[in-house]
Amino acid sequence: MKAEEVKRIREKLGMTREEFADLVCLSTYNSVMNIETGFRNTGKLTAKLLRYIDSLPKTKAQIFVEELNRHET
């Protein structure tokens, strides 16, 4: 998944890098920044999740993310 795609999806969701890191189970803001600048790649599962989220209309994507966060352990 390309760096600009990840950034666009994060912005579509209206999330900060910290919130996005938590969503995709990354440790820090810097991890997201490294992906968005192309220094690091997403894992395959993360890329699939983000592509699914991106396929949803913005409102549905935000609801899906809220639902994911509600079931966090």
Distance bins in CASP14 RR format, pairs under 12 A and 6 or more apart:
PFRMAT RR
TARGET T0000
AUTHOR 0000-0000-0000
RMODE 2
METHOD distances of the structure
MODEL  1
1 7 0 0 0 0 0 1 0 0 0 0 0
1 8 0 0 0 0 0 1 0 0 0 0 0
1 9 0 0 0 0 1 0 0 0 0 0 0
1 10 0 0 0 0 0 1 0 0 0 0 0
1 24 0 0 0 0 0 1 0 0 0 0 0
1 35 0 0 0 0 1 0 0 0 0 0 0
1 36 0 0 0 0 0 1 0 0 0 0 0
1 38 0 0 0 0 0 1 0 0 0 0 0
1 40 0 0 0 0 0 1 0 0 0 0 0
1 41 1 0 0 1 0 0 0 0 0 0 0
1 42 1 0 1 0 0 0 0 0 0 0 0
1 43 0 0 0 0 1 0 0 0 0 0 0
1 44 0 0 0 0 1 0 0 0 0 0 0
1 45 0 0 0 0 0 1 0 0 0 0 0
1 46 1 0 0 1 0 0 0 0 0 0 0
1 47 1 0 1 0 0 0 0 0 0 0 0
1 48 0 0 0 0 1 0 0 0 0 0 0
1 49 0 0 0 0 0 1 0 0 0 0 0
1 50 1 0 0 1 0 0 0 0 0 0 0
1 51 1 0 0 1 0 0 0 0 0 0 0
1 52 0 0 0 0 0 1 0 0 0 0 0
1 53 0 0 0 0 0 1 0 0 0 0 0
1 54 0 0 0 0 1 0 0 0 0 0 0
2 8 0 0 0 0 1 0 0 0 0 0 0
2 9 0 0 0 0 0 1 0 0 0 0 0
2 35 0 0 0 0 1 0 0 0 0 0 0
2 36 0 0 0 0 1 0 0 0 0 0 0
2 37 0 0 0 0 0 1 0 0 0 0 0
2 38 0 0 0 0 1 0 0 0 0 0 0
2 41 0 0 0 0 1 0 0 0 0 0 0
2 42 0 0 0 0 1 0 0 0 0 0 0
2 47 0 0 0 0 1 0 0 0 0 0 0
2 50 0 0 0 0 0 1 0 0 0 0 0
2 51 0 0 0 0 0 1 0 0 0 0 0
2 54 0 0 0 0 0 1 0 0 0 0 0
3 9 0 0 0 0 0 1 0 0 0 0 0
3 10 0 0 0 0 0 1 0 0 0 0 0
3 32 0 0 0 0 0 1 0 0 0 0 0
3 33 0 0 0 0 0 1 0 0 0 0 0
3 34 0 0 0 0 1 0 0 0 0 0 0
3 35 1 0 0 1 0 0 0 0 0 0 0
3 36 1 0 1 0 0 0 0 0 0 0 0
3 37 1 0 0 1 0 0 0 0 0 0 0
3 38 1 0 1 0 0 0 0 0 0 0 0
3 39 0 0 0 0 1 0 0 0 0 0 0
3 40 0 0 0 0 1 0 0 0 0 0 0
3 41 0 0 0 0 1 0 0 0 0 0 0
3 42 0 0 0 0 1 0 0 0 0 0 0
3 47 0 0 0 0 0 1 0 0 0 0 0
3 50 0 0 0 0 0 1 0 0 0 0 0
4 10 0 0 0 0 0 1 0 0 0 0 0
4 11 0 0 0 0 0 1 0 0 0 0 0
4 35 0 0 0 0 0 1 0 0 0 0 0
4 36 1 0 0 1 0 0 0 0 0 0 0
4 37 0 0 0 0 1 0 0 0 0 0 0
4 38 0 0 0 0 1 0 0 0 0 0 0
5 11 0 0 0 0 0 1 0 0 0 0 0
5 12 0 0 0 0 0 1 0 0 0 0 0
5 35 0 0 0 0 1 0 0 0 0 0 0
5 36 0 0 0 0 1 0 0 0 0 0 0
5 38 0 0 0 0 0 1 0 0 0 0 0
5 41 0 0 0 0 0 1 0 0 0 0 0
5 42 0 0 0 0 1 0 0 0 0 0 0
5 46 0 0 0 0 0 1 0 0 0 0 0
5 47 0 0 0 0 1 0 0 0 0 0 0
5 50 1 0 0 1 0 0 0 0 0 0 0
5 51 0 0 0 0 1 0 0 0 0 0 0
5 53 0 0 0 0 0 1 0 0 0 0 0
5 54 1 0 0 1 0 0 0 0 0 0 0
6 12 0 0 0 0 0 1 0 0 0 0 0
6 13 0 0 0 0 0 1 0 0 0 0 0
6 15 0 0 0 0 0 1 0 0 0 0 0
6 17 0 0 0 0 0 1 0 0 0 0 0
6 20 0 0 0 0 1 0 0 0 0 0 0
6 21 0 0 0 0 0 1 0 0 0 0 0
6 23 0 0 0 0 0 1 0 0 0 0 0
6 24 0 0 0 0 1 0 0 0 0 0 0
6 26 0 0 0 0 0 1 0 0 0 0 0
6 31 0 0 0 0 0 1 0 0 0 0 0
6 32 1 0 0 1 0 0 0 0 0 0 0
6 33 0 0 0 0 0 1 0 0 0 0 0
6 34 0 0 0 0 0 1 0 0 0 0 0
6 35 1 0 1 0 0 0 0 0 0 0 0
6 36 1 0 1 0 0 0 0 0 0 0 0
6 37 0 0 0 0 1 0 0 0 0 0 0
6 38 0 0 0 0 1 0 0 0 0 0 0
6 39 0 0 0 0 0 1 0 0 0 0 0
6 40 0 0 0 0 1 0 0 0 0 0 0
6 41 0 0 0 0 1 0 0 0 0 0 0
6 42 1 0 0 1 0 0 0 0 0 0 0
6 43 0 0 0 0 0 1 0 0 0 0 0
6 46 0 0 0 0 1 0 0 0 0 0 0
6 47 0 0 0 0 1 0 0 0 0 0 0
6 49 0 0 0 0 0 1 0 0 0 0 0
6 50 1 0 0 1 0 0 0 0 0 0 0
6 51 0 0 0 0 0 1 0 0 0 0 0
6 53 0 0 0 0 0 1 0 0 0 0 0
6 54 0 0 0 0 1 0 0 0 0 0 0
7 13 0 0 0 0 0 1 0 0 0 0 0
7 14 0 0 0 0 0 1 0 0 0 0 0
7 15 0 0 0 0 0 1 0 0 0 0 0
7 17 0 0 0 0 1 0 0 0 0 0 0
7 20 0 0 0 0 1 0 0 0 0 0 0
7 32 0 0 0 0 1 0 0 0 0 0 0
7 33 0 0 0 0 1 0 0 0 0 0 0
7 34 0 0 0 0 0 1 0 0 0 0 0
7 35 0 0 0 0 1 0 0 0 0 0 0
7 36 1 0 1 0 0 0 0 0 0 0 0
7 37 0 0 0 0 1 0 0 0 0 0 0
7 38 0 0 0 0 1 0 0 0 0 0 0
7 42 0 0 0 0 0 1 0 0 0 0 0
7 50 0 0 0 0 0 1 0 0 0 0 0
7 54 0 0 0 0 0 1 0 0 0 0 0
8 14 0 0 0 0 0 1 0 0 0 0 0
8 15 0 0 0 0 0 1 0 0 0 0 0
8 20 0 0 0 0 0 1 0 0 0 0 0
8 36 0 0 0 0 1 0 0 0 0 0 0
8 50 0 0 0 0 1 0 0 0 0 0 0
8 51 0 0 0 0 0 1 0 0 0 0 0
8 53 0 0 0 0 0 1 0 0 0 0 0
8 54 1 0 0 1 0 0 0 0 0 0 0
8 58 0 0 0 0 0 1 0 0 0 0 0
8 61 0 0 0 0 0 1 0 0 0 0 0
9 15 0 0 0 0 1 0 0 0 0 0 0
9 20 0 0 0 0 1 0 0 0 0 0 0
9 23 0 0 0 0 0 1 0 0 0 0 0
9 24 0 0 0 0 1 0 0 0 0 0 0
9 32 0 0 0 0 0 1 0 0 0 0 0
9 35 0 0 0 0 0 1 0 0 0 0 0
9 36 0 0 0 0 0 1 0 0 0 0 0
9 42 0 0 0 0 0 1 0 0 0 0 0
9 46 0 0 0 0 0 1 0 0 0 0 0
9 47 0 0 0 0 0 1 0 0 0 0 0
9 49 0 0 0 0 1 0 0 0 0 0 0
9 50 1 0 1 0 0 0 0 0 0 0 0
9 51 0 0 0 0 1 0 0 0 0 0 0
9 52 0 0 0 0 0 1 0 0 0 0 0
9 53 1 0 0 1 0 0 0 0 0 0 0
9 54 1 0 1 0 0 0 0 0 0 0 0
9 55 0 0 0 0 0 1 0 0 0 0 0
9 56 0 0 0 0 0 1 0 0 0 0 0
9 58 0 0 0 0 0 1 0 0 0 0 0
9 61 0 0 0 0 1 0 0 0 0 0 0
9 62 0 0 0 0 0 1 0 0 0 0 0
9 64 0 0 0 0 0 1 0 0 0 0 0
9 65 0 0 0 0 0 1 0 0 0 0 0
10 16 0 0 0 0 1 0 0 0 0 0 0
10 17 1 0 0 1 0 0 0 0 0 0 0
10 18 0 0 0 0 0 1 0 0 0 0 0
10 19 0 0 0 0 1 0 0 0 0 0 0
10 20 1 0 1 0 0 0 0 0 0 0 0
10 21 0 0 0 0 1 0 0 0 0 0 0
10 22 0 0 0 0 0 1 0 0 0 0 0
10 23 0 0 0 0 1 0 0 0 0 0 0
10 24 0 0 0 0 1 0 0 0 0 0 0
10 26 0 0 0 0 0 1 0 0 0 0 0
10 29 0 0 0 0 0 1 0 0 0 0 0
10 32 1 0 0 1 0 0 0 0 0 0 0
10 33 0 0 0 0 0 1 0 0 0 0 0
10 35 0 0 0 0 1 0 0 0 0 0 0
10 36 1 0 0 1 0 0 0 0 0 0 0
10 42 0 0 0 0 0 1 0 0 0 0 0
10 50 0 0 0 0 1 0 0 0 0 0 0
10 53 0 0 0 0 1 0 0 0 0 0 0
10 54 0 0 0 0 0 1 0 0 0 0 0
10 61 0 0 0 0 0 1 0 0 0 0 0
10 65 0 0 0 0 0 1 0 0 0 0 0
11 17 0 0 0 0 0 1 0 0 0 0 0
11 19 0 0 0 0 0 1 0 0 0 0 0
11 20 0 0 0 0 1 0 0 0 0 0 0
11 32 0 0 0 0 0 1 0 0 0 0 0
11 36 0 0 0 0 1 0 0 0 0 0 0
11 54 0 0 0 0 0 1 0 0 0 0 0
11 58 0 0 0 0 0 1 0 0 0 0 0
11 61 0 0 0 0 0 1 0 0 0 0 0
12 20 0 0 0 0 0 1 0 0 0 0 0
12 50 0 0 0 0 0 1 0 0 0 0 0
12 53 0 0 0 0 1 0 0 0 0 0 0
12 54 1 0 0 1 0 0 0 0 0 0 0
12 55 0 0 0 0 0 1 0 0 0 0 0
12 56 0 0 0 0 1 0 0 0 0 0 0
12 57 0 0 0 0 1 0 0 0 0 0 0
12 58 1 0 1 0 0 0 0 0 0 0 0
12 59 0 0 0 0 0 1 0 0 0 0 0
12 60 0 0 0 0 0 1 0 0 0 0 0
12 61 1 0 0 1 0 0 0 0 0 0 0
12 62 0 0 0 0 1 0 0 0 0 0 0
12 64 0 0 0 0 0 1 0 0 0 0 0
12 65 0 0 0 0 0 1 0 0 0 0 0
13 19 0 0 0 0 1 0 0 0 0 0 0
13 20 1 0 0 1 0 0 0 0 0 0 0
13 22 0 0 0 0 0 1 0 0 0 0 0
13 23 1 0 0 1 0 0 0 0 0 0 0
13 24 0 0 0 0 0 1 0 0 0 0 0
13 49 0 0 0 0 0 1 0 0 0 0 0
13 50 0 0 0 0 1 0 0 0 0 0 0
13 53 1 0 0 1 0 0 0 0 0 0 0
13 54 0 0 0 0 1 0 0 0 0 0 0
13 56 0 0 0 0 0 1 0 0 0 0 0
13 57 0 0 0 0 0 1 0 0 0 0 0
13 58 1 0 0 1 0 0 0 0 0 0 0
13 59 0 0 0 0 0 1 0 0 0 0 0
13 60 0 0 0 0 0 1 0 0 0 0 0
13 61 1 0 0 1 0 0 0 0 0 0 0
13 62 1 0 0 1 0 0 0 0 0 0 0
13 63 0 0 0 0 0 1 0 0 0 0 0
13 64 0 0 0 0 1 0 0 0 0 0 0
13 65 1 0 1 0 0 0 0 0 0 0 0
13 66 0 0 0 0 1 0 0 0 0 0 0
13 68 0 0 0 0 0 1 0 0 0 0 0
13 69 0 0 0 0 0 1 0 0 0 0 0
14 20 0 0 0 0 1 0 0 0 0 0 0
14 23 0 0 0 0 0 1 0 0 0 0 0
14 53 0 0 0 0 0 1 0 0 0 0 0
14 58 0 0 0 0 1 0 0 0 0 0 0
14 59 0 0 0 0 0 1 0 0 0 0 0
14 61 0 0 0 0 1 0 0 0 0 0 0
14 62 1 0 0 1 0 0 0 0 0 0 0
14 65 0 0 0 0 1 0 0 0 0 0 0
14 66 0 0 0 0 0 1 0 0 0 0 0
15 21 0 0 0 0 1 0 0 0 0 0 0
15 22 0 0 0 0 1 0 0 0 0 0 0
15 23 1 0 0 1 0 0 0 0 0 0 0
15 24 0 0 0 0 0 1 0 0 0 0 0
15 29 0 0 0 0 0 1 0 0 0 0 0
15 32 0 0 0 0 1 0 0 0 0 0 0
15 50 0 0 0 0 0 1 0 0 0 0 0
15 53 0 0 0 0 0 1 0 0 0 0 0
15 61 0 0 0 0 0 1 0 0 0 0 0
15 62 0 0 0 0 1 0 0 0 0 0 0
15 65 1 0 0 1 0 0 0 0 0 0 0
15 66 0 0 0 0 0 1 0 0 0 0 0
15 68 0 0 0 0 0 1 0 0 0 0 0
15 69 0 0 0 0 0 1 0 0 0 0 0
16 22 0 0 0 0 1 0 0 0 0 0 0
16 23 0 0 0 0 0 1 0 0 0 0 0
16 29 1 0 0 1 0 0 0 0 0 0 0
16 32 0 0 0 0 1 0 0 0 0 0 0
16 33 0 0 0 0 0 1 0 0 0 0 0
17 23 0 0 0 0 0 1 0 0 0 0 0
17 24 0 0 0 0 0 1 0 0 0 0 0
17 26 0 0 0 0 1 0 0 0 0 0 0
17 27 0 0 0 0 0 1 0 0 0 0 0
17 28 0 0 0 0 1 0 0 0 0 0 0
17 29 1 0 1 0 0 0 0 0 0 0 0
17 30 0 0 0 0 1 0 0 0 0 0 0
17 31 0 0 0 0 1 0 0 0 0 0 0
17 32 1 0 1 0 0 0 0 0 0 0 0
17 33 1 0 0 1 0 0 0 0 0 0 0
17 34 0 0 0 0 0 1 0 0 0 0 0
17 35 0 0 0 0 1 0 0 0 0 0 0
17 36 1 0 0 1 0 0 0 0 0 0 0
17 37 0 0 0 0 0 1 0 0 0 0 0
18 24 0 0 0 0 0 1 0 0 0 0 0
18 26 0 0 0 0 1 0 0 0 0 0 0
18 27 0 0 0 0 0 1 0 0 0 0 0
18 28 1 0 0 1 0 0 0 0 0 0 0
18 29 1 0 1 0 0 0 0 0 0 0 0
18 30 0 0 0 0 0 1 0 0 0 0 0
18 31 0 0 0 0 0 1 0 0 0 0 0
18 32 1 0 0 1 0 0 0 0 0 0 0
18 33 0 0 0 0 0 1 0 0 0 0 0
19 26 0 0 0 0 0 1 0 0 0 0 0
19 29 0 0 0 0 1 0 0 0 0 0 0
19 32 0 0 0 0 1 0 0 0 0 0 0
19 62 0 0 0 0 0 1 0 0 0 0 0
19 65 0 0 0 0 1 0 0 0 0 0 0
19 66 0 0 0 0 0 1 0 0 0 0 0
19 68 0 0 0 0 0 1 0 0 0 0 0
19 69 0 0 0 0 1 0 0 0 0 0 0
20 26 1 0 0 1 0 0 0 0 0 0 0
20 28 0 0 0 0 0 1 0 0 0 0 0
20 29 0 0 0 0 1 0 0 0 0 0 0
20 31 0 0 0 0 1 0 0 0 0 0 0
20 32 1 0 1 0 0 0 0 0 0 0 0
20 33 0 0 0 0 0 1 0 0 0 0 0
20 35 0 0 0 0 1 0 0 0 0 0 0
20 36 0 0 0 0 1 0 0 0 0 0 0
20 42 0 0 0 0 0 1 0 0 0 0 0
20 46 0 0 0 0 0 1 0 0 0 0 0
20 49 0 0 0 0 0 1 0 0 0 0 0
20 50 0 0 0 0 1 0 0 0 0 0 0
20 53 0 0 0 0 0 1 0 0 0 0 0
20 65 0 0 0 0 1 0 0 0 0 0 0
20 69 0 0 0 0 0 1 0 0 0 0 0
21 27 1 0 0 1 0 0 0 0 0 0 0
21 28 1 0 1 0 0 0 0 0 0 0 0
21 29 1 0 1 0 0 0 0 0 0 0 0
21 30 0 0 0 0 1 0 0 0 0 0 0
21 31 1 0 1 0 0 0 0 0 0 0 0
21 32 1 0 1 0 0 0 0 0 0 0 0
21 33 0 0 0 0 1 0 0 0 0 0 0
21 34 0 0 0 0 0 1 0 0 0 0 0
21 35 0 0 0 0 1 0 0 0 0 0 0
21 36 0 0 0 0 0 1 0 0 0 0 0
21 40 0 0 0 0 0 1 0 0 0 0 0
21 42 0 0 0 0 0 1 0 0 0 0 0
21 46 0 0 0 0 0 1 0 0 0 0 0
22 28 0 0 0 0 1 0 0 0 0 0 0
22 29 0 0 0 0 0 1 0 0 0 0 0
22 31 0 0 0 0 0 1 0 0 0 0 0
22 32 0 0 0 0 1 0 0 0 0 0 0
22 65 0 0 0 0 0 1 0 0 0 0 0
22 68 0 0 0 0 0 1 0 0 0 0 0
22 69 0 0 0 0 1 0 0 0 0 0 0
22 72 0 0 0 0 1 0 0 0 0 0 0
23 31 0 0 0 0 0 1 0 0 0 0 0
23 32 0 0 0 0 1 0 0 0 0 0 0
23 42 0 0 0 0 0 1 0 0 0 0 0
23 46 0 0 0 0 1 0 0 0 0 0 0
23 49 0 0 0 0 1 0 0 0 0 0 0
23 50 0 0 0 0 1 0 0 0 0 0 0
23 53 0 0 0 0 1 0 0 0 0 0 0
23 61 0 0 0 0 0 1 0 0 0 0 0
23 62 0 0 0 0 0 1 0 0 0 0 0
23 64 0 0 0 0 0 1 0 0 0 0 0
23 65 1 0 0 1 0 0 0 0 0 0 0
23 66 0 0 0 0 0 1 0 0 0 0 0
23 67 0 0 0 0 0 1 0 0 0 0 0
23 68 1 0 0 1 0 0 0 0 0 0 0
23 69 1 0 0 1 0 0 0 0 0 0 0
23 72 0 0 0 0 1 0 0 0 0 0 0
24 31 0 0 0 0 1 0 0 0 0 0 0
24 32 1 0 0 1 0 0 0 0 0 0 0
24 35 0 0 0 0 1 0 0 0 0 0 0
24 36 0 0 0 0 0 1 0 0 0 0 0
24 40 0 0 0 0 0 1 0 0 0 0 0
24 42 1 0 0 1 0 0 0 0 0 0 0
24 43 0 0 0 0 1 0 0 0 0 0 0
24 45 0 0 0 0 1 0 0 0 0 0 0
24 46 1 0 1 0 0 0 0 0 0 0 0
24 47 0 0 0 0 1 0 0 0 0 0 0
24 48 0 0 0 0 0 1 0 0 0 0 0
24 49 1 0 0 1 0 0 0 0 0 0 0
24 50 1 0 0 1 0 0 0 0 0 0 0
24 53 0 0 0 0 1 0 0 0 0 0 0
24 65 0 0 0 0 0 1 0 0 0 0 0
24 68 0 0 0 0 0 1 0 0 0 0 0
24 69 0 0 0 0 0 1 0 0 0 0 0
25 31 0 0 0 0 1 0 0 0 0 0 0
25 32 0 0 0 0 0 1 0 0 0 0 0
25 42 0 0 0 0 0 1 0 0 0 0 0
25 43 0 0 0 0 0 1 0 0 0 0 0
25 45 0 0 0 0 1 0 0 0 0 0 0
25 46 1 0 0 1 0 0 0 0 0 0 0
25 49 0 0 0 0 1 0 0 0 0 0 0
25 68 0 0 0 0 0 1 0 0 0 0 0
25 69 0 0 0 0 0 1 0 0 0 0 0
25 72 0 0 0 0 0 1 0 0 0 0 0
25 73 0 0 0 0 0 1 0 0 0 0 0
26 32 1 0 0 1 0 0 0 0 0 0 0
26 33 0 0 0 0 0 1 0 0 0 0 0
26 34 0 0 0 0 1 0 0 0 0 0 0
26 35 1 0 0 1 0 0 0 0 0 0 0
26 36 0 0 0 0 0 1 0 0 0 0 0
26 40 0 0 0 0 1 0 0 0 0 0 0
26 41 0 0 0 0 0 1 0 0 0 0 0
26 42 0 0 0 0 1 0 0 0 0 0 0
26 43 0 0 0 0 0 1 0 0 0 0 0
26 46 0 0 0 0 1 0 0 0 0 0 0
26 50 0 0 0 0 0 1 0 0 0 0 0
27 34 0 0 0 0 0 1 0 0 0 0 0
27 40 0 0 0 0 0 1 0 0 0 0 0
28 34 0 0 0 0 1 0 0 0 0 0 0
28 35 0 0 0 0 0 1 0 0 0 0 0
28 40 0 0 0 0 0 1 0 0 0 0 0
29 35 0 0 0 0 0 1 0 0 0 0 0
29 36 0 0 0 0 0 1 0 0 0 0 0
30 36 0 0 0 0 0 1 0 0 0 0 0
30 37 0 0 0 0 0 1 0 0 0 0 0
30 39 0 0 0 0 1 0 0 0 0 0 0
30 40 0 0 0 0 1 0 0 0 0 0 0
31 37 0 0 0 0 0 1 0 0 0 0 0
31 38 0 0 0 0 0 1 0 0 0 0 0
31 39 0 0 0 0 1 0 0 0 0 0 0
31 40 1 0 0 1 0 0 0 0 0 0 0
31 41 0 0 0 0 0 1 0 0 0 0 0
31 42 0 0 0 0 1 0 0 0 0 0 0
31 43 0 0 0 0 0 1 0 0 0 0 0
31 46 0 0 0 0 0 1 0 0 0 0 0
32 38 0 0 0 0 0 1 0 0 0 0 0
32 39 0 0 0 0 0 1 0 0 0 0 0
32 40 0 0 0 0 1 0 0 0 0 0 0
32 42 0 0 0 0 1 0 0 0 0 0 0
32 46 0 0 0 0 0 1 0 0 0 0 0
32 50 0 0 0 0 0 1 0 0 0 0 0
33 39 0 0 0 0 1 0 0 0 0 0 0
33 40 0 0 0 0 1 0 0 0 0 0 0
34 40 1 1 0 0 0 0 0 0 0 0 0
34 41 0 0 0 0 1 0 0 0 0 0 0
34 42 0 0 0 0 0 1 0 0 0 0 0
35 41 1 0 0 1 0 0 0 0 0 0 0
35 42 1 0 1 0 0 0 0 0 0 0 0
35 43 0 0 0 0 1 0 0 0 0 0 0
35 46 0 0 0 0 1 0 0 0 0 0 0
35 47 0 0 0 0 0 1 0 0 0 0 0
35 50 0 0 0 0 0 1 0 0 0 0 0
36 42 0 0 0 0 0 1 0 0 0 0 0
36 50 0 0 0 0 0 1 0 0 0 0 0
40 46 0 0 0 0 0 1 0 0 0 0 0
41 47 0 0 0 0 1 0 0 0 0 0 0
41 50 0 0 0 0 0 1 0 0 0 0 0
42 48 0 0 0 0 1 0 0 0 0 0 0
42 49 0 0 0 0 1 0 0 0 0 0 0
42 50 1 0 0 1 0 0 0 0 0 0 0
42 51 0 0 0 0 0 1 0 0 0 0 0
43 49 0 0 0 0 1 0 0 0 0 0 0
43 50 0 0 0 0 1 0 0 0 0 0 0
43 51 0 0 0 0 0 1 0 0 0 0 0
44 50 0 0 0 0 0 1 0 0 0 0 0
44 51 0 0 0 0 0 1 0 0 0 0 0
45 51 0 0 0 0 0 1 0 0 0 0 0
45 52 0 0 0 0 0 1 0 0 0 0 0
46 52 0 0 0 0 0 1 0 0 0 0 0
46 53 0 0 0 0 0 1 0 0 0 0 0
47 53 0 0 0 0 0 1 0 0 0 0 0
47 54 0 0 0 0 0 1 0 0 0 0 0
48 54 0 0 0 0 0 1 0 0 0 0 0
48 55 0 0 0 0 0 1 0 0 0 0 0
49 55 0 0 0 0 0 1 0 0 0 0 0
49 56 0 0 0 0 0 1 0 0 0 0 0
49 61 0 0 0 0 0 1 0 0 0 0 0
49 64 0 0 0 0 1 0 0 0 0 0 0
49 65 0 0 0 0 0 1 0 0 0 0 0
49 68 0 0 0 0 1 0 0 0 0 0 0
50 56 0 0 0 0 0 1 0 0 0 0 0
50 61 0 0 0 0 0 1 0 0 0 0 0
50 64 0 0 0 0 0 1 0 0 0 0 0
50 65 0 0 0 0 0 1 0 0 0 0 0
51 61 0 0 0 0 0 1 0 0 0 0 0
52 60 0 0 0 0 0 1 0 0 0 0 0
52 61 0 0 0 0 1 0 0 0 0 0 0
52 64 0 0 0 0 1 0 0 0 0 0 0
52 65 0 0 0 0 0 1 0 0 0 0 0
52 68 0 0 0 0 0 1 0 0 0 0 0
53 60 0 0 0 0 1 0 0 0 0 0 0
53 61 1 0 1 0 0 0 0 0 0 0 0
53 62 0 0 0 0 1 0 0 0 0 0 0
53 63 0 0 0 0 0 1 0 0 0 0 0
53 64 1 0 0 1 0 0 0 0 0 0 0
53 65 1 0 0 1 0 0 0 0 0 0 0
53 66 0 0 0 0 0 1 0 0 0 0 0
53 67 0 0 0 0 0 1 0 0 0 0 0
53 68 0 0 0 0 1 0 0 0 0 0 0
54 60 0 0 0 0 0 1 0 0 0 0 0
54 61 1 0 0 1 0 0 0 0 0 0 0
54 64 0 0 0 0 0 1 0 0 0 0 0
54 65 0 0 0 0 0 1 0 0 0 0 0
55 61 0 0 0 0 1 0 0 0 0 0 0
55 64 0 0 0 0 0 1 0 0 0 0 0
56 62 0 0 0 0 1 0 0 0 0 0 0
56 63 0 0 0 0 1 0 0 0 0 0 0
56 64 1 0 0 1 0 0 0 0 0 0 0
56 65 0 0 0 0 1 0 0 0 0 0 0
56 67 0 0 0 0 0 1 0 0 0 0 0
57 63 0 0 0 0 1 0 0 0 0 0 0
57 64 0 0 0 0 0 1 0 0 0 0 0
58 64 0 0 0 0 0 1 0 0 0 0 0
58 65 0 0 0 0 0 1 0 0 0 0 0
59 65 0 0 0 0 0 1 0 0 0 0 0
59 66 0 0 0 0 0 1 0 0 0 0 0
60 66 0 0 0 0 0 1 0 0 0 0 0
60 67 0 0 0 0 0 1 0 0 0 0 0
61 67 0 0 0 0 0 1 0 0 0 0 0
61 68 0 0 0 0 0 1 0 0 0 0 0
62 68 0 0 0 0 0 1 0 0 0 0 0
62 69 0 0 0 0 0 1 0 0 0 0 0
63 69 0 0 0 0 0 1 0 0 0 0 0
63 70 0 0 0 0 0 1 0 0 0 0 0
64 70 0 0 0 0 0 1 0 0 0 0 0
64 71 0 0 0 0 0 1 0 0 0 0 0
65 71 0 0 0 0 0 1 0 0 0 0 0
65 72 0 0 0 0 0 1 0 0 0 0 0
66 72 0 0 0 0 0 1 0 0 0 0 0
END
